[in-house]
Amino acid sequence: MLFSLDYIEIQFVLKERVPIIDVFIQEIADIGFDAFQENLNILSSYIPSINYNKKKLKGLVNKYNDFIISFKEINHPYENWNKKWESCFQPILINENCQVRASFHQPSYKKYDIIINPEMSFGTGHHETTRLIAKDLFKQDLKNKTILDFGSGTAILSILAEKLGAKEVDAVEIDKNANKNANKNLVTNNCKVIKIIDGDGNSIPHKKYDYLLVNINKNTIIKEFTNLLKAMKKNSMVLFSGFFESDIDYIKDLSIKSGLKILYSDLENQWALLVMKKK
Ligand SMILES: C[S@@+](CC[C@H](N)C(=O)[O-])C[C@H]1O[C@@H](n2cnc3c(N)ncnc32)[C@H](O)[C@@H]1O
């Protein structure tokens, strides 16, 4: 999910916030929309303009005609979007000991004061999926553990893992601009054990990690599942997020078939976290 491109926002006015909205959002995600914002009965969905296909959108609108009152298209040229994003960026509390903020905010004096300069990458702590994993990291014992942060964005989860005692963190991210931002965030947070790696699942180093942190959409999890499994050994833990409550069973089935044991799940606003261990 990147903001270094021209984006198109489709703003839907819905009849009400009905449960089907999660299925609707999943279907919009499947046609390339990668960011969503809900405010009462208004749903804003964002897509890089290069991926926008009007015909596919019309198809979806027809399918969900019963609960869409209207929709409009708003263009966000790169520069405006970036400014808007930065001006909206507020510090976010992960828990009582941890805050994420930008360097232009006051220090928080929390034990874990993570500085993420938002620029254009995903991973500021404002999204449920980032928070679900970030909060869960405090339940884990990361001391001297090795970590793979897959789809690392700003490197927020890697930075937190290092602060929680990890001895080695490999952060693999497909987007080069996100990686530039991540490397700056590593310097700002005085990180020493994180390595940012350009690429997809094929670029995961040939190692077995104690923990995999995977906040990525359902389709990418499925696509990269074999690569992720290769990076696990007996008792490796994986924290999956980035998908909806309605997809939990699908991801569970896939994981069980691949020799993972489901330990527990968590939810925030219908976004899911699944924590598993390799048998
Ligand atoms: C939802 S964001 C998560 C960012 C950050 N880890 C967090 O928790 O906030 C997913 C990230 O995965 C990256 N990504 C998508 N597909 C990928 C792939 N096949 N391999 C590596 N990274 C990928 C995206 O560019 C994006 O930065």
The ligand as an SDF file (V2000), in Angstrom:
LIG
                    3D

 27 29  0  0  0  0  0  0  0  0999 V2000
   -0.1450   -3.7030    4.8250 C   0  0  0  0  0  0  0  0  0  0  0  0
    1.4470   -3.1380    4.4580 S   0  0  0  0  0  0  0  0  0  0  0  0
    2.2820   -3.5170    6.0090 C   0  0  0  0  0  0  0  0  0  0  0  0
    3.3990   -2.5630    6.3770 C   0  0  0  0  0  0  0  0  0  0  0  0
    3.9500   -2.7620    7.7840 C   0  0  0  0  0  0  0  0  0  0  0  0
    4.5600   -4.0640    7.9260 N   0  0  0  0  0  0  0  0  0  0  0  0
    2.8490   -2.6140    8.8250 C   0  0  0  0  0  0  0  0  0  0  0  0
    2.5520   -3.5700    9.5160 O   0  0  0  0  0  0  0  0  0  0  0  0
    2.2990   -1.5160    8.9300 O   0  0  0  0  0  0  0  0  0  0  0  0
    1.9950   -4.3850    3.3710 C   0  0  0  0  0  0  0  0  0  0  0  0
    3.3460   -4.1180    2.7180 C   0  0  0  0  0  0  0  0  0  0  0  0
    3.7050   -5.2580    1.9610 O   0  0  0  0  0  0  0  0  0  0  0  0
    4.3330   -4.8630    0.7530 C   0  0  0  0  0  0  0  0  0  0  0  0
    4.1860   -5.9840   -0.1890 N   0  0  0  0  0  0  0  0  0  0  0  0
    3.1060   -6.3170   -0.9480 C   0  0  0  0  0  0  0  0  0  0  0  0
    3.3350   -7.4460   -1.6290 N   0  0  0  0  0  0  0  0  0  0  0  0
    4.5910   -7.8580   -1.2970 C   0  0  0  0  0  0  0  0  0  0  0  0
    5.4050   -8.9680   -1.6640 C   0  0  0  0  0  0  0  0  0  0  0  0
    4.9680   -9.9080   -2.5080 N   0  0  0  0  0  0  0  0  0  0  0  0
    6.6390   -9.0750   -1.1350 N   0  0  0  0  0  0  0  0  0  0  0  0
    7.1030   -8.1340   -0.2720 C   0  0  0  0  0  0  0  0  0  0  0  0
    6.3810   -7.0520    0.1120 N   0  0  0  0  0  0  0  0  0  0  0  0
    5.1420   -6.9250   -0.3800 C   0  0  0  0  0  0  0  0  0  0  0  0
    3.5940   -3.5990    0.3680 C   0  0  0  0  0  0  0  0  0  0  0  0
    4.3730   -2.8140   -0.5080 O   0  0  0  0  0  0  0  0  0  0  0  0
    3.3490   -2.9540    1.7410 C   0  0  0  0  0  0  0  0  0  0  0  0
    4.3870   -2.0670    2.0890 O   0  0  0  0  0  0  0  0  0  0  0  0
  1  2  1  0
  2  3  1  0
  2 10  1  0
  3  4  1  0
  4  5  1  0
  5  6  1  0
  5  7  1  0
  7  8  2  0
  7  9  1  0
 10 11  1  0
 11 12  1  0
 11 26  1  0
 12 13  1  0
 13 14  1  0
 13 24  1  0
 14 15  1  0
 14 23  1  0
 15 16  2  0
 16 17  1  0
 17 18  1  0
 17 23  2  0
 18 19  1  0
 18 20  2  0
 20 21  1  0
 21 22  2  0
 22 23  1  0
 24 25  1  0
 24 26  1  0
 26 27  1  0
M  CHG  2   2   1   9  -1
M  END
$$$$
